[in-house]
Amino acid sequence: MTLQTDTLIRKQFFISPDNIKKLERLTKEIKGSSAAKIVRDAIDSYNPNANMKDVEQNELVAIAQTKVKEAIEQTENTIQIVDTCLENLSKRKL
């Protein structure tokens, strides 16, 4: 069995303080992932030849999905408030 450390090569890079903060945040958010694994995954997913329109479209779809989820949640909360108000009004009429 080959250990992962047998196939990895140590490299040193300079990165900005903002990137350090982001990397530290990601290691806390993604359980079981080390900073090195996150960097390796980022390198694996990087494709300089990717069509930027596809990347931008994927980002826009992700933003739209988030906004739709937020709108649904706000609508559900509003429906609950309206239902409560209607119940209170119907109780007053009795």
Secondary structure, DSSP 8 states (H G I E B T S, - for coil): ---HHHH---------HHHHHHHHHHHHHSTT--HHHHHHHHHHH--TTS-HHHHHHHHHHHHHHHHHHHHHHHHHHHHHHHHHHHHHHHHHH-
